[in-house]
């Protein structure tokens, strides 16, 4: 499928700009043709089904922006200023913090084409980032305007529209979550069972369709309960074809009455719609099929909800939302406009946001040290991470189904909260006057990894899962979001045997590697605190050489302290994997056997010629600090020679192209035994197609 909206316009109309003599004006010509499509309801109805989910989201963002410009003269004038700023060098200060700037940039990207020397796939990566940024700022603007109106102000300041809010893409601040998953409609896209809210019983979806003649809309509910399962209590019988285990989070017998308060006809909730373990074999087959189809079930739900059943009411979080909205709006109003009204609202919101939010558990010493508070268990479950990645537009509900909202008509989704934190990052990170609640919300998304939810990759899902709880069968809890389900067959106790690092079956690990590609799979950077101990044990000046080495999994995305950072492999599609990676084998211990490697730099070679300027994430070369540090413009050859040279260092290529190369840093901690201790990104043109393959016999622990 064509990638830009401009490409899609040409396909839809059956002629390219070149074919009609407009090659020199391709961008403006196709943009004009797109505007004509917008004006024709019949053409628009034909055009929209041709767009991918990503293209449709971008189209809706731009269409909403243009509609608001038609209705508000001042809004339009600010948009025109932003269009003039896009592409200026140097950029105007703070221009990238504007809703108008990111929509103007998106309009430009959707109707432009790659520069002559820019690889097309790198251009598409830039396009996708423009779409993500526009969705992020549009969601924040939409919420902020709604929040302002809810403050009972009759009019908005100039530059902020009173018109209906911009069209909202289906997933809100997330332009296209998990784009690697199959989206073509297939038989069996619906769940096998749904809960009938009024009938208070579980029903087969086929029976619902037969009785009503319609495919039912349903709400999928995400919650966590497994850690509190009461194994010594009898299972509960409801109007469900199986018995349900009790837990310490809520009373299972009260579920029918509790769900009756929810404003919908049908609900998908795991306890009521997936057969439980005590079911007969025929039911267990359905159970396995439904677990494998979690992506389909959540993505096809009309709405998804995170049920935080231990939150009694929302007080602190709405106050934080108001503060973030008003702070964002203040930056959106031109400097020459009167901001006194917004200042007044912001001051009041800042005071109200001075308490804690409901998204953390209380701690007896939280007044002395707020960081003793731990996230609500919903944010630490592996199953809920998968559900969040599949539907980041989840609404947050308390125990009695009250939504977190910016106003009565606009619930706030999880990805909306993340968007608000991101657009307010300059304030949160630099100002000491930021209220406690806003700092706590930013901390929540940082320590759970959800700050990267709007820019997901399969690799980041795996690394985010490293700190999540799961009572058993971790692979099942994450496989649907990653798209690695082929390994999963029928129910079998063997799924919990022979786990790599006691976490995942080897078959799952190998399928994840296949889906991600070897370079991405092995590219995680051990930034987490868990890796500090590993460095101290094996690389510090006070180390003691052990007699043997246990498997650490330092090359695996679920190894100690594994993270993915901004230079993610999946955002570099123009780069090719080094052919030596085909020889790398993941062993069932978690070690990786390497028989071939593309060695870029080695401390055991003679003098290294020239330098290799790169971004390096590794320990500092000249001290014994046991942690990784981001080092910009470092000479890779120099670092390889200087870092604890009594044990050999190797820089090994994972990806290369005429534009850049990237790879990992390995240290030989004993003959033939190596440890991954960092990563490098060479950003300048390397001037070669990649290092030659060398024969080795390494075991990376």
GITAGI-V414996 format. One record per residue. N is the residue number from 1. RES is the residue in three letters. D_FIRST is the distance of its C-alpha to the first C-alpha in Angstrom with 2 decimals. Layout:
n,res,d_first
N,RES,D_FIRST
N,RES,D_FIRST
This chain:
n,res,d_first
1,UNK,0.00
2,UNK,3.83
3,UNK,6.32
4,UNK,9.40
5,UNK,10.76
6,UNK,12.28
7,UNK,9.29
8,UNK,8.32
9,UNK,12.06
10,UNK,12.24
11,UNK,9.89
12,UNK,11.86
13,UNK,15.12
14,UNK,14.65
15,UNK,16.09
16,UNK,15.51
17,UNK,18.24
18,UNK,19.65
19,UNK,20.13
20,UNK,22.26
21,UNK,24.22
22,UNK,22.77
23,UNK,21.34
24,UNK,23.91
25,UNK,23.05
26,UNK,19.26
27,UNK,19.00
28,UNK,21.78
29,UNK,20.89
30,UNK,17.36
31,UNK,18.92
32,UNK,21.58
33,UNK,19.31
34,UNK,17.56
35,UNK,21.14
36,UNK,22.05
37,UNK,19.35
38,UNK,20.90
39,UNK,24.27
40,UNK,23.46
41,UNK,23.38
42,UNK,22.29
43,UNK,19.34
44,UNK,18.36
45,UNK,18.63
46,UNK,16.17
47,UNK,13.70
48,UNK,13.64
49,UNK,12.43
50,UNK,9.07
51,UNK,8.58
52,UNK,7.92
53,UNK,11.42
54,UNK,11.36
55,UNK,10.33
56,UNK,12.86
57,UNK,15.42
58,UNK,15.24
59,UNK,15.53
60,UNK,18.52
61,UNK,20.13
62,UNK,20.15
63,UNK,21.22
64,UNK,24.02
65,UNK,25.17
66,UNK,25.40
67,UNK,27.27
68,UNK,29.77
69,UNK,30.31
70,UNK,31.28
71,UNK,33.78
72,UNK,35.44
73,UNK,36.74
74,UNK,37.55
75,UNK,34.21
76,UNK,32.61
77,UNK,34.99
78,UNK,34.05
79,UNK,30.34
80,UNK,31.22
81,UNK,33.19
82,UNK,30.26
83,UNK,28.05
84,UNK,30.85
85,UNK,31.03
86,UNK,27.40
87,UNK,27.38
88,UNK,31.17
89,UNK,32.86
90,UNK,34.73
91,UNK,33.15
92,UNK,35.45
93,UNK,37.01
94,UNK,35.27
95,UNK,32.53
96,UNK,29.86
97,UNK,31.67
98,UNK,30.85
99,UNK,28.48
100,UNK,28.38
101,UNK,27.57
102,UNK,24.46
103,UNK,23.14
104,UNK,24.06
105,UNK,22.34
106,UNK,19.09
107,UNK,19.37
108,UNK,19.95
109,UNK,17.07
110,UNK,14.44
111,UNK,15.79
112,UNK,16.94
113,UNK,15.81
114,UNK,17.03
115,UNK,20.72
116,UNK,21.71
117,UNK,22.91
118,UNK,20.28
119,UNK,17.78
120,UNK,14.18
121,UNK,13.57
122,UNK,16.76
123,UNK,15.67
124,UNK,12.63
125,UNK,15.37
126,UNK,17.45
127,UNK,14.88
128,UNK,14.56
129,UNK,18.36
130,UNK,18.77
131,UNK,16.95
132,UNK,19.22
133,UNK,22.25
134,UNK,21.72
135,UNK,21.45
136,UNK,24.54
137,UNK,26.60
138,UNK,25.63
139,UNK,26.74
140,UNK,29.93
141,UNK,30.67
142,UNK,30.19
143,UNK,32.54
144,UNK,35.01
145,UNK,35.50
146,UNK,35.98
147,UNK,38.45
148,UNK,40.31
149,UNK,40.73
150,UNK,41.98
151,UNK,44.67
152,UNK,46.29
153,UNK,45.85
154,UNK,45.87
155,UNK,43.75
156,UNK,41.36
157,UNK,42.21
158,UNK,40.92
159,UNK,37.35
160,UNK,36.47
161,UNK,35.46
162,UNK,37.37
163,UNK,34.61
164,UNK,32.47
165,UNK,30.18
166,UNK,26.59
167,UNK,23.93
168,UNK,23.32
169,UNK,19.84
170,UNK,20.18
171,UNK,20.90
172,UNK,22.93
173,UNK,23.34
174,UNK,20.59
175,UNK,17.20
176,UNK,15.48
177,UNK,18.02
178,UNK,17.30
179,UNK,13.48
180,UNK,13.95
181,UNK,15.26
182,UNK,13.91
183,UNK,13.29
184,UNK,13.24
185,UNK,16.62
186,UNK,19.22
187,UNK,22.93
188,UNK,25.03
189,UNK,22.80
190,UNK,26.05
191,UNK,28.94
192,UNK,31.80
193,UNK,34.33
194,UNK,34.62
195,UNK,37.72
196,UNK,39.25
197,UNK,40.59
198,UNK,43.28
199,UNK,44.19
200,UNK,44.40
201,UNK,43.14
202,UNK,40.22
203,UNK,38.62
204,UNK,36.20
205,UNK,33.04
206,UNK,33.45
207,UNK,36.91
208,UNK,35.73
209,UNK,33.26
210,UNK,36.05
211,UNK,38.59
212,UNK,36.56
213,UNK,34.10
214,UNK,31.29
215,UNK,28.77
216,UNK,30.37
217,UNK,29.00
218,UNK,30.27
219,UNK,30.81
220,UNK,30.32
221,UNK,33.15
222,UNK,33.11
223,UNK,36.57
224,UNK,38.56
225,UNK,41.70
226,UNK,41.88
227,UNK,44.03
228,UNK,46.63
229,UNK,46.86
230,UNK,50.50
231,UNK,51.02
232,UNK,54.70
233,UNK,54.21
234,UNK,53.88
235,UNK,50.47
236,UNK,50.07
237,UNK,49.74
238,UNK,47.87
239,UNK,46.52
240,UNK,43.88
241,UNK,43.87
242,UNK,44.64
243,UNK,46.82
244,UNK,45.49
245,UNK,46.76
246,UNK,48.41
247,UNK,47.56
248,UNK,49.19
249,UNK,46.55
250,UNK,47.23
251,UNK,49.21
252,UNK,47.14
253,UNK,49.61
254,UNK,48.80
255,UNK,45.04
256,UNK,45.35
257,UNK,47.35
258,UNK,45.22
259,UNK,41.96
260,UNK,43.71
261,UNK,43.54
262,UNK,39.74
263,UNK,38.46
264,UNK,36.19
265,UNK,36.75
266,UNK,34.97
267,UNK,34.49
268,UNK,32.97
269,UNK,35.32
270,UNK,35.63
271,UNK,39.40
272,UNK,39.29
273,UNK,36.14
274,UNK,36.02
275,UNK,39.07
276,UNK,41.21
277,UNK,42.83
278,UNK,46.01
279,UNK,44.20
280,UNK,44.89
281,UNK,42.66
282,UNK,40.70
283,UNK,39.85
284,UNK,38.94
285,UNK,36.31
286,UNK,34.76
287,UNK,35.17
288,UNK,33.25
289,UNK,30.39
290,UNK,30.18
291,UNK,30.37
292,UNK,27.46
293,UNK,25.41
294,UNK,26.09
295,UNK,22.47
296,UNK,21.86
297,UNK,25.21
298,UNK,24.83
299,UNK,21.26
300,UNK,22.21
301,UNK,25.46
302,UNK,25.91
303,UNK,27.72
304,UNK,28.74
305,UNK,32.12
306,UNK,33.90
307,UNK,37.47
308,UNK,39.87
309,UNK,42.87
310,UNK,45.35
311,UNK,44.77
312,UNK,47.39
313,UNK,46.22
314,UNK,44.15
315,UNK,46.29
316,UNK,45.36
317,UNK,41.56
318,UNK,41.46
319,UNK,43.84
320,UNK,41.57
321,UNK,38.60
322,UNK,40.79
323,UNK,41.83
324,UNK,38.31
325,UNK,37.20
326,UNK,40.24
327,UNK,40.01
328,UNK,36.40
329,UNK,37.45
330,UNK,40.37
331,UNK,38.12
332,UNK,36.00
333,UNK,39.07
334,UNK,40.09
335,UNK,43.09
336,UNK,45.32
337,UNK,44.98
338,UNK,47.48
339,UNK,46.22
340,UNK,49.44
341,UNK,48.12
342,UNK,45.14
343,UNK,47.56
344,UNK,49.73
345,UNK,46.93
346,UNK,45.69
347,UNK,49.22
348,UNK,49.69
349,UNK,46.34
350,UNK,47.16
351,UNK,50.46
352,UNK,48.93
353,UNK,46.30
354,UNK,49.10
355,UNK,49.23
356,UNK,47.13
357,UNK,44.01
358,UNK,43.80
359,UNK,41.04
360,UNK,43.63
361,UNK,46.61
362,UNK,50.03
363,UNK,52.26
364,UNK,56.03
365,UNK,55.90
366,UNK,52.83
367,UNK,55.10
368,UNK,56.09
369,UNK,52.70
370,UNK,49.63
371,UNK,47.50
372,UNK,49.45
373,UNK,47.42
374,UNK,44.69
375,UNK,41.41
376,UNK,41.48
377,UNK,40.83
378,UNK,37.57
379,UNK,36.17
380,UNK,37.47
381,UNK,36.20
382,UNK,33.54
383,UNK,32.48
384,UNK,32.05
385,UNK,30.00
386,UNK,27.43
387,UNK,27.53
388,UNK,27.26
389,UNK,24.15
390,UNK,22.49
391,UNK,23.76
392,UNK,24.94
393,UNK,25.60
394,UNK,28.71
395,UNK,31.80
396,UNK,35.02
397,UNK,38.02
398,UNK,41.62
399,UNK,43.88
400,UNK,44.38
401,UNK,40.81
402,UNK,41.28
403,UNK,38.03
404,UNK,37.85
405,UNK,37.23
406,UNK,37.22
407,UNK,38.79
408,UNK,39.68
409,UNK,36.44
410,UNK,34.05
411,UNK,33.97
412,UNK,32.76
413,UNK,30.07
414,UNK,30.26
415,UNK,27.34
416,UNK,29.12
417,UNK,32.17
418,UNK,30.31
419,UNK,28.82
420,UNK,32.38
421,UNK,33.76
422,UNK,31.23
423,UNK,31.80
424,UNK,35.53
425,UNK,35.52
426,UNK,37.55
427,UNK,40.27
428,UNK,40.26
429,UNK,40.41
430,UNK,43.02
431,UNK,45.30
432,UNK,48.20
433,UNK,48.54
434,UNK,45.40
435,UNK,46.59
436,UNK,46.80
437,UNK,44.31
438,UNK,41.52
439,UNK,42.29
440,UNK,42.29
441,UNK,38.87
442,UNK,37.44
443,UNK,39.33
444,UNK,37.87
445,UNK,34.27
446,UNK,35.35
447,UNK,37.32
448,UNK,34.85
449,UNK,31.84
450,UNK,30.14
451,UNK,30.10
452,UNK,26.83
453,UNK,25.30
454,UNK,22.97
455,UNK,21.50
456,UNK,21.31
457,UNK,20.54
458,UNK,21.61
459,UNK,24.40
460,UNK,25.68
461,UNK,25.90
462,UNK,28.11
463,UNK,30.29
464,UNK,30.68
465,UNK,31.91
466,UNK,34.71
467,UNK,37.07
468,UNK,36.36
469,UNK,38.82
470,UNK,38.30
471,UNK,41.35
472,UNK,39.92
473,UNK,36.85
474,UNK,34.76
475,UNK,31.82
476,UNK,31.40
477,UNK,31.38
478,UNK,28.37
479,UNK,26.37
480,UNK,24.03
481,UNK,22.72
482,UNK,22.21
483,UNK,20.61
484,UNK,23.49
485,UNK,25.13
486,UNK,25.52
487,UNK,28.95
488,UNK,30.25
489,UNK,32.33
490,UNK,35.29
491,UNK,37.74
492,UNK,39.86
493,UNK,42.27
494,UNK,41.17
495,UNK,38.05
496,UNK,40.51
497,UNK,42.19
498,UNK,41.54
499,UNK,39.30
500,UNK,38.11
501,UNK,40.10
502,UNK,41.08
503,UNK,37.68
504,UNK,35.00
505,UNK,35.22
506,UNK,34.44
507,UNK,31.91
508,UNK,29.91
509,UNK,30.33
510,UNK,29.05
511,UNK,25.95
512,UNK,25.23
513,UNK,25.68
514,UNK,23.27
515,UNK,20.53
516,UNK,21.24
517,UNK,22.05
518,UNK,25.67
519,UNK,25.58
520,UNK,24.34
521,UNK,26.64
522,UNK,29.67
523,UNK,28.96
524,UNK,30.59
525,UNK,33.45
526,UNK,36.73
527,UNK,37.46
528,UNK,38.97
529,UNK,42.73
530,UNK,42.82
531,UNK,42.35
532,UNK,45.35
533,UNK,47.65
534,UNK,45.99
535,UNK,46.53
536,UNK,50.09
537,UNK,50.87
538,UNK,49.55
539,UNK,49.37
540,UNK,52.07
541,UNK,55.36
542,UNK,57.15
543,UNK,55.09
544,UNK,56.85
545,UNK,55.39
546,UNK,54.97
547,UNK,56.09
548,UNK,52.74
549,UNK,49.18
550,UNK,47.38
551,UNK,43.62
552,UNK,42.08
553,UNK,38.39
554,UNK,38.05
555,UNK,34.90
556,UNK,33.20
557,UNK,31.05
558,UNK,33.74
559,UNK,36.68
560,UNK,39.37
561,UNK,38.13
562,UNK,34.53
563,UNK,32.20
564,UNK,28.94
565,UNK,29.16
566,UNK,27.17
567,UNK,26.30
568,UNK,24.17
569,UNK,22.73
570,UNK,19.29
571,UNK,19.11
572,UNK,19.71
573,UNK,16.68
574,UNK,18.08
575,UNK,21.16
576,UNK,22.08
577,UNK,24.31
578,UNK,27.83
579,UNK,28.60
580,UNK,31.76
581,UNK,29.93
582,UNK,29.67
583,UNK,33.44
584,UNK,33.49
585,UNK,34.49
586,UNK,34.82
587,UNK,38.20
588,UNK,39.24
589,UNK,41.49
590,UNK,38.68
591,UNK,39.65
592,UNK,37.27
593,UNK,38.69
594,UNK,37.63
595,UNK,38.75
596,UNK,36.81
597,UNK,35.83
598,UNK,34.62
599,UNK,37.51
600,UNK,37.07
601,UNK,40.47
602,UNK,43.48
603,UNK,46.82
604,UNK,48.69
605,UNK,47.96
606,UNK,50.26
607,UNK,49.73
608,UNK,46.04
609,UNK,45.30
610,UNK,43.71
611,UNK,41.77
612,UNK,38.26
613,UNK,37.48
614,UNK,35.19
615,UNK,34.63
616,UNK,36.61
617,UNK,36.83
618,UNK,40.02
619,UNK,43.73
620,UNK,45.72
621,UNK,47.30
622,UNK,50.80
623,UNK,51.71
624,UNK,51.84
625,UNK,49.64
626,UNK,47.74
627,UNK,44.37
628,UNK,41.19
629,UNK,40.87
630,UNK,38.01
631,UNK,39.44
632,UNK,37.81
633,UNK,38.51
634,UNK,40.37
635,UNK,41.37
636,UNK,40.04
637,UNK,42.76
638,UNK,45.47
639,UNK,44.35
640,UNK,44.12
641,UNK,47.69
642,UNK,49.11
643,UNK,47.86
644,UNK,50.64
645,UNK,51.03
646,UNK,53.37
647,UNK,50.29
648,UNK,47.66
649,UNK,44.32
650,UNK,41.11
651,UNK,37.84
652,UNK,35.19
653,UNK,31.76
654,UNK,28.64
655,UNK,25.95
656,UNK,26.34
657,UNK,24.78
658,UNK,26.41
659,UNK,26.01
660,UNK,27.39
661,UNK,28.49
662,UNK,29.18
663,UNK,31.24
664,UNK,34.05
665,UNK,37.83
666,UNK,40.06
667,UNK,43.84
668,UNK,46.15
669,UNK,48.49
670,UNK,50.45
671,UNK,50.30
672,UNK,47.02
673,UNK,45.98
674,UNK,43.43
675,UNK,42.01
676,UNK,38.84
677,UNK,40.09
678,UNK,37.28
679,UNK,34.16
680,UNK,33.59
681,UNK,30.91
682,UNK,31.69
683,UNK,30.07
684,UNK,31.57
685,UNK,30.64
686,UNK,32.35
687,UNK,32.85
688,UNK,32.21
689,UNK,29.47
690,UNK,30.90
691,UNK,34.23
692,UNK,35.61
693,UNK,35.72
694,UNK,39.17
695,UNK,40.80
696,UNK,41.99
697,UNK,43.15
698,UNK,42.30
699,UNK,42.14
700,UNK,40.42
701,UNK,42.06
